[in-house]
Amino acid sequence: MPIYDNLRHWVVKTSSSFAGLWVLGEAANEPGPGPAPGELIYRLRRWPALPSVHRTASIYRTLSIMSARPVNRRWFLASTDLSASQADALIQSLVDEGDLEVINPARFSDSGH
């Protein structure tokens, strides 16, 4: 079962009012059926202390969803009002502070099975 199917199954299994947003957000921003190979996935570990420039409704909403569901960069970018460089900088600052877990889906591949 591909990683996207595994994650989708997990989302449906542990669904909440936000589960549909994650799945729909993914589908709306992707040309294919799942994440691009090697695309990193992010999940919020703890609530960050945001600088005032990042205290917006779209970022709070995005982080709220990320606290319950893993997302990819494309979804993060589409769900905020940030440019690609601003989104990348925010993601990196969250990683640097230890607020964001970075998941490499390659570790879930079916290689060797």
Secondary structure, DSSP 8 states (H G I E B T S, - for coil): --HHHHHHHHHHHT--TTHHHHHHHHHHT-SSSS--TT--EEEESS-----GGG--HHHHHHHHHHTTS-EEHHHHHHHSS--HHHHHHHHHHHHHTT-EEEE-GGGG--TT-
